Amino acid sequence: MAKQQHPKAVLRLLLRVVDKHITSVAGNPQWRQHVLQQFRQHKDADLVQQQRLLLMAQEYADLVRNIAHYQVGAGLFEYIM
């Protein structure tokens, strides 16, 4: 299980990943706005739900990073072959 982080740290992490791998590629700030909206919408949720949502946000950030890393690695492999 991942180490629990402060909500602001998770938000910053997720926004950095979205900005780097989604917003900058698509040129559309819609995903960034969606992340901000979700964090604002659930700020008054109970502690258990907040912890679950923060863990989900951390896992989503990891997923986006891993997909981007895999795509770069796959592209390099195809270039070499």
Buried (B, 14 or more C-beta within 10 A) or exposed (E): EEEEBEBEEBBEBBBEBBBEBBBEEEEEEEBBEEBBEBBEEBEEEEEEEBEEBBBEBBEBBEEBBEEBEEEEEEEEEEEEE
